[in-house]
Every structure is written in structure tokens, then in C-alpha cells.
Amino acid sequence: MSWLDELKLNVVARVAVIHLVTIDEEDALKALSRWSQSPEWPGGMGLITWDIGDQFRQVLEPAQTFGKLAATPETVLDIIDEYKGSATFMLKDFHHFWEHGHKVSRMLRNLAARLPFRDEAVNIIVTSPGRNLPEELCHDIPTIDIGKPGSQQIKELLEHETRSTRALDHSTHGLRERLVESALGLSMVEAGRAFRKAIVLAGGQPLDERSVQQVLNEKRHIIRESGALELYPSTGSMYNVGGLGTLKQWLDQRQEAFSQDAREYGLSTPKGVVLIGIPGTGKSLCAKVAAGHWGMTLLRMDAGAIFSGLLGSSEQNIREAIRIAEVIAPCVLWVDELEKAFAGSIGDSGTASRVLATFLTWMQEKTAPVFVFATANNIERLPPELLRKGRFDEVFFLDLPTHAERVSILEVHLKDRGYTMLSHRFDLNAVASATEGFVGAELQALVNDAMFPAFRDHRREIETEDLLDAACSMVPLSASHQQVIDELRDLVSNGQVRNASINQS
């Protein structure tokens, strides 16, 4: 059932007060206006809006008029209570008044109980940008969440915005689809603004691939400003990761699992994966690489932003993050340092527990192709129910790189710096032997450190001795994390998690 169908059902069923959650307030009003002009609209019912700036406005002629009445929130509710006739009132941003006054909440609650029993139908629709009903109203007022626009709405908006400029004349179907996809996750207002900026920057020329990037840049900025999510650039392919053969094979097998062919074959959509291990083992890199390898959008969830703000806003933040991810889907949702997001805290009025419950319910029941890529450094701080089968498909442990994996990681970072014919230039086996216990991030730092003396020495190319000298001056992080590593290895031995590497030794 669409939001409008649900709203119609509530209005016709004489549910007196309805909370409509939307950022696109004007689009919601246009949808109501179209309904009011259709045969389905209840006969004789007026449609009236009110806001603190414009006061009462008549969209569809009601039984009585209001003139230039300047009404306070309490007076507005009194006028509705005494209204003679049948009407639907749309109160814009009225949530500000229930947030700062108990009287308004009490009056709304009284109207929710009283209005359904009047001879003539009167409904109140309160619009707000978020789910912010006070606790005392939650059981009396239903909430309908419009959510973000889908691809069809964005497509219609794109056609509308480009019609007068003919910026899409002679464009390919593929370009139109990419422009629509680039705006998914934005509200109608935000998407319209992004398209208009792209048209202006095109300078009167037809939109092209640069326009797609412009809309993506606008979306990246808007999503970052929204708080909990960030549109993150994905990284290349599996060749950017040294070692971790089992994990890379697991991800590669699921590359096409989000396709229509996979659904027709009967494959279930992958839910997600958790990577655990000490810092620097490549967990975050794997999230970026997986999104790039699959050709999917990468969203990074900021746990700190979710838990910031006013009491009650954390639950709204996690729901908004989930909503954006589902609209943008198929995508990879990267939850970095999972234990910081959901380990809970003392004295937070149960906020962490409620946010975790929202996330777990979504993980269990989600049908949208959103692959959750979670990373964690300390599994002991994670609630056990978070890792239960059915929510995540698999949990992998990223151990310290083996000798062969250290060689592979060194090769990746040396090639990134332009070095070729590595087997002839370097004794990487010797360097790998000297770096036992080093994680991937430390091997990357080692290559970087080796370049400084070579640069000072007449900008010569680095040699094996430079790498060995750099290794001797570094103390690996594993030296202080041995107990944690041993505990994680025990989980592998007990079959609770899988090792991400092949032939670990």
C-alpha cells in the first residue's frame, strides 16, 4: 500500500488526527489536491492548510471561510473543534508546538478522541520532517511515513526540470537512467535542486556524464549534511587487496547475487558480512573494494552522528539512514567499528538499546538489496544477538598476514608507487621474514618510510635494504595485542568465525 492509499484509508475511516512524515511537504499537498479533485474524494469535504506564516488557506472551497484570521496553535485547534462542515485540515510544521507545549498535545489527543463521533467528518493531517510524536500521542495518532521518492518519481522530476531547456534532447536512455540513479536517496526538493545546478553548469549544452558526476557530488554533500551517512568512493577491485584469499573468494562468488538472474534462479539476496581483527588488517579496505568489485554505491554509516543530538533523535537518525540506504539500493552499507556503534553505554536512557533493536529488526526482515559490510576491532564489546545467523551471512577473522600474504601486500604497495619487475628488483621474501607480525597498514607505512632516505639520497629508487632498515625501526601493533589475537584465533578453532585467509600458518 502506498502512503497516499494509506492516508486515504485513514481519512475515509475517520481517523481524526494523522501524522504525515515528509521532507517534501509541497509534493504531499499536491497529491492531496489531486485526490480532492477526483471522484474518490468524500463529497462536500473542504481541504484547508494552515501554517504559522500564511495562516489558513483554502485549497478546496470549504463550508465556511476564515478571512485574515491570525491564529495561535491553540486557537487553530479550537477553530477546528468548532468547525461547521466537513473538511481535512493540513497543519504544516505543527510538531514545533507539541514539542514545546503540553497544552497542544493534550488538545490534539482530545480531538483524536472526539472528532470521529461528529456528524460531519473532520480530519487533521500534521506534517513534519521526522518521526517526532510525543509519547502520549503515539497510541492516539497514526504515523504515515512518505519516505524518499523512488526511481519513477525522480524520472518524472528529471523530465519536468529539463523540459524547458531541452537539456535531455537526443540523450541516450542510459544517460537518463544514470541521472535518475545518481539522484536516488534525495528528496524531491533536493533532487530538483541538483538537476537544476547540473543544467546551469552544462551552460546550455545537453547533459552528459559530467552532469551525472555533478548530481552525485550534490548528493554526496546533502547526504553528509544529513548526519548519519556519507556517500563514500569505492576502491578498484580485489587486486587492491593482498592476501585474504578465502574472503575474496567469498565476495567474488556473490558478485552477481543481486541481479534479476539470481532472483529467478532462486538465490536469496546476501544480507551482509562482519570482519573482525585488530586495526590495520585491511577491514575497511575490503568494504571499499567489495563495493567497487560489485559496481555498487558505498554508503558509510557514522555511529557518532547517529547518537548525537536531542533525546529521541538517535532512533530517528538510524531509521533515516536505513531509509536512504534502501532507496539507493542496491548498495553496500559500511558500518565501521561496529562495536562503537552498538556496544551500548551507561546513562543513555536506553538509547543504544533502542537503536540496536531498530537495526537488528531491519537486518532480520530487510528485503531491499542493501549489503551490510560491518567491521569490528573488539568482538567482546558486541552484543551476541548482533552476530546471530540470519542477520549476517558470515563472520570473518582477519588474522596477521602470513609470509606469503606479506609478500603479496608489499607487491601491491610497491606497484602503487610505480615499481615493476618486483622479483628482479627486491628480495621480498627477506622483507617478509623481517616483518613477521606486521599488519597490512604497517607494511604500507614501511614502504612509505623506505622512500624517505632514498629521496634524500639524490632521489634514487628504493632497494631491499631500505625496506629492511624501515622494518627494523618499526614495532608492530600485534606486539601489544597478542592476547586479543589469540582469543580471536580460538573463535576460528571453535568454528564460530571463519578465517579470511587461505592456508593460514
QUIHU-V734804 format. One record per pair of residues at least 12 apart in sequence whose ideal C-beta (glycine too) atoms are under 6 Angstrom apart, sorted by the first residue. I is the first residue (numbers start at 1). J is the second residue. D is the distance in Angstrom with one decimal. If there is no record, write none. Layout:
I&J&D  I&J&D
This chain:
3&144&5.4  3&146&4.7  4&31&5.5  6&144&5.4  7&144&5.7  11&123&5.1  14&116&4.7  14&121&5.4  16&111&5.9  16&112&4.9  16&115&3.7  16&116&5.3  17&108&5.7  17&112&4.4  17&124&4.6  17&141&4.7  18&125&5.0  18&142&6.0  19&126&5.3  19&133&5.7  19&141&5.2  19&143&4.4  20&125&5.3  20&127&4.9  20&144&5.4  21&131&5.7  21&145&4.4  22&146&4.0  23&129&5.2  23&187&4.2  24&187&5.1  24&188&4.4  24&189&5.9  25&127&5.4  27&188&5.1  33&59&5.6  36&60&4.6  44&86&5.2  45&86&4.5  45&87&5.9  46&60&5.4  46&62&2.6  46&87&3.8  47&59&4.2  47&60&3.8  47&88&5.4  48&62&5.7  48&87&5.6  48&89&5.2  49&90&4.6  50&76&5.7  50&91&5.3  51&92&4.0  62&87&4.8  63&85&2.7  64&84&5.8  73&97&4.1  73&104&5.4  77&107&4.6  83&122&5.8  85&120&5.8  86&120&4.2  86&121&4.9  87&122&5.9  88&123&4.5  89&124&5.1  90&125&4.7  91&126&5.0  92&127&5.3  94&126&4.6  95&128&3.8  95&132&5.3  98&134&5.7  105&134&5.3  105&136&5.8  105&137&5.9  109&140&5.3  112&140&4.4  112&141&5.9  130&316&5.0  131&316&5.6  147&323&5.7  148&327&4.2  149&188&5.3  151&180&5.5  154&180&4.9  154&183&5.1  154&191&5.7  155&180&5.0  157&191&5.8  157&192&5.8  158&179&5.8  158&195&5.9  161&192&5.9  161&195&4.4  165&199&5.6  167&199&5.1  167&206&5.8  167&207&4.9  178&212&4.9  179&212&5.8  182&212&5.1  182&215&4.2  182&216&4.8  183&215&5.5  184&327&5.5  184&328&5.1  185&324&4.8  185&327&5.0  185&328&4.3  186&219&5.8  190&222&5.3  194&215&4.7  194&218&4.0  198&211&4.2  198&214&4.5  198&215&5.5  201&214&5.7  227&305&4.3  228&302&5.7  228&305&4.8  228&306&4.9  228&317&4.7  228&321&4.2  229&299&5.2  229&301&6.0  229&321&5.1  229&324&5.7  230&300&4.7  232&298&4.6  232&300&4.4  234&288&5.3  234&291&3.8  234&292&3.7  234&298&4.6  235&288&3.9  235&289&5.4  235&292&5.2  236&292&5.2  237&293&5.3  238&293&5.7  240&289&5.4  241&289&5.5  242&408&3.7  242&409&3.4  242&412&4.7  243&401&5.3  243&405&3.0  243&408&5.3  243&501&5.8  244&500&4.6  244&501&5.7  245&502&3.7  246&500&5.5  246&502&5.3  247&396&5.3  247&500&3.8  251&290&5.2  254&270&5.0  255&294&5.5  257&270&5.4  258&330&4.7  258&369&4.8  269&369&5.2  270&371&5.6  270&393&5.5  271&393&5.4  272&371&5.6  272&372&3.2  272&392&4.9  273&393&5.9  273&394&5.2  274&374&4.6  274&392&5.2  274&395&4.5  275&375&4.9  275&396&5.2  275&398&5.8  276&376&4.9  276&379&5.0  276&397&5.5  277&397&5.9  277&398&3.5  278&481&4.7  279&377&5.7  280&439&3.7  280&441&3.4  280&442&6.0  281&398&4.0  281&439&4.9  282&440&4.5  283&375&3.9  283&398&6.0  287&334&4.3  287&373&4.3  291&332&4.2  296&330&5.4  296&331&5.4  296&332&5.3  297&328&5.5  297&331&4.1  298&332&5.0  299&325&5.7  299&331&5.7  299&333&5.2  300&334&4.7  301&321&5.8  301&335&4.8  303&340&5.3  303&341&3.4  306&318&5.5  314&351&4.9  314&355&5.2  315&354&5.4  318&355&5.0  318&358&5.2  322&362&5.4  325&370&4.8  326&368&4.1  329&368&4.5  329&369&4.8  329&370&4.9  330&369&3.9  331&370&5.9  332&371&5.0  332&373&5.3  333&370&5.3  333&372&5.0  334&373&4.9  335&374&4.4  336&375&5.4  338&374&4.5  338&376&4.3  339&376&5.0  339&378&5.1  339&381&4.1  339&382&5.2  342&356&4.8  343&381&4.1  363&391&4.1  364&391&5.8  395&497&4.3  396&498&5.3  396&500&4.3  397&488&5.2  397&492&5.4  397&497&4.8  397&499&5.6  398&500&4.9  399&504&5.8  400&437&5.9  400&478&5.6  402&505&6.0  403&432&5.0  406&432&4.1  406&435&5.6  407&428&4.8  407&432&4.8  409&440&5.2  409&443&4.8  410&428&5.4  410&443&5.8  413&444&5.1  413&447&4.5  426&464&5.0  427&464&4.7  431&467&4.7  434&468&5.5  434&471&4.5  435&471&5.1  437&476&4.4  437&478&4.3  438&476&4.8  442&476&5.7  446&470&4.8  446&471&5.8  449&470&4.1  450&462&5.0  450&466&3.9  450&467&4.9  450&470&4.4  454&466&5.6
